Amino acid sequence: MSDGYLTPAEAAEVLGISRATITRCVQRGAPVHRWGSCGRLYRIVISEFVPWMEAQGAEAERSKQSLMTVAQLRAARHRAIG
């Protein structure tokens, strides 16, 4: 761990999340350092991974707020018509 590149299991432990969460993040595009003939081996640098996760959370919150706004507008329209 001294080189800053953590295995998925080490990163999960440091971040206090599950290995499955790490895997899902990587599948969704989290920054990792890959190597190997198939690119299946990867390591995580926490200082790159955490900001990505935070940005995903912020994006999810913006999407949630947008959906709420759409729902509120539809409800208001329905009340006006009904």
Sequence and secondary structure as in RCSB ss.txt:
>XXXX:A:sequence
MSDGYLTPAEAAEVLGISRATITRCVQRGAPVHRWGSCGRLYRIVISEFVPWMEAQGAEAERSKQSLMTVAQLRA
ARHRAIG
>XXXX:A:secstr
 TTS B HHHHHHHHT  HHHHHHHHHTT   EEESTTS EEEB HHHHHHHHHHHHHHHHHHHHHHHHHHHHHH
HHHHHH 
